[in-house]
Amino acid sequence: MITHIVFFKLKVRTPEVIGQTKEVLLNMENKIPQLLSIEVGVDVMHSERSYDLALVTKFNSLADLAAYNEHPIHQGVIEYMGKVRDASVSVDYES
């Protein structure tokens, strides 16, 4: 099992933009065959070092993660995130 986690810090950190971005991310659910599960969390601390959103996704294999990365729906999300994201960091691990 591969877990893919991404933290996003947005350019505009209003509740409206954060909520819209959360919905864009969750819109991938049940639309990409390799994506086993998706969870999007909104930061509740709002500290200077906080990121705004956490994306947690799970895949059966690295090959499935690669297919997800190339999927047209995910590519659309990447395009959207490129417009609203100030910074992001990720971790991918096998369990």
C-alpha positions in Angstrom: 0.0 0.0 0.0 1.3 3.5 -1.0 0.2 6.5 1.0 0.7 9.9 -0.7 0.4 13.0 1.5 0.6 16.6 0.3 0.4 19.7 2.4 -0.7 22.9 0.6 -0.2 26.5 1.6 -2.5 28.8 -0.4 -1.8 32.3 -1.8 -5.2 33.5 -0.5 -6.0 31.9 2.9 -9.6 32.8 3.3 -12.2 30.2 4.3 -13.9 30.6 0.9 -10.8 29.8 -1.1 -9.7 27.0 1.2 -13.2 25.5 1.0 -13.3 25.7 -2.8 -9.8 24.1 -3.0 -10.9 21.3 -0.7 -13.8 20.6 -3.0 -11.6 20.6 -6.1 -9.3 18.0 -4.4 -12.3 15.8 -3.2 -13.8 15.9 -6.7 -11.2 13.3 -7.7 -13.0 10.7 -5.5 -14.5 7.8 -7.5 -13.2 9.3 -10.8 -9.6 7.8 -10.9 -9.6 4.0 -10.8 -6.2 3.7 -9.1 -7.2 6.1 -6.2 -8.3 3.8 -3.4 -9.1 6.5 -0.9 -8.9 10.3 -0.5 -9.1 12.5 2.5 -8.7 16.3 2.6 -8.3 18.1 6.0 -8.4 21.8 6.6 -6.0 23.2 9.2 -7.6 24.3 12.4 -4.5 25.9 14.1 -3.9 28.7 11.6 -0.4 29.3 12.9 2.3 31.0 10.8 3.9 27.6 10.1 0.6 25.8 9.3 -0.3 24.7 5.9 -3.9 25.2 4.9 -4.8 21.8 3.5 -3.6 18.2 3.9 -4.4 15.7 1.1 -4.0 12.0 2.0 -4.5 9.4 -0.8 -3.9 5.7 -0.9 -2.9 3.4 -3.8 -2.1 -0.3 -4.2 1.3 0.3 -5.8 3.8 2.9 -7.0 2.6 2.1 -10.6 -0.9 3.0 -9.5 0.4 6.3 -8.0 2.2 7.0 -11.3 -1.0 6.3 -13.3 -2.9 8.7 -10.9 -0.3 11.4 -11.5 -0.9 11.2 -15.3 -4.7 10.9 -15.2 -6.5 13.8 -16.9 -8.6 14.6 -13.9 -5.6 14.8 -11.7 -3.8 16.9 -14.3 -6.7 19.3 -14.1 -6.3 19.5 -10.3 -2.6 20.1 -10.8 -3.4 23.0 -13.1 -5.9 24.5 -10.6 -3.4 24.1 -7.7 -0.7 25.8 -9.7 -2.9 28.9 -9.7 -3.9 28.9 -6.0 -0.9 27.3 -4.3 1.8 29.3 -2.6 3.8 26.2 -1.5 3.4 22.4 -1.1 5.4 19.6 0.4 4.8 15.8 0.0 5.6 12.5 1.5 5.1 9.1 -0.1 5.5 5.9 1.9 4.9 2.2 1.7 3.1 0.3 4.4 
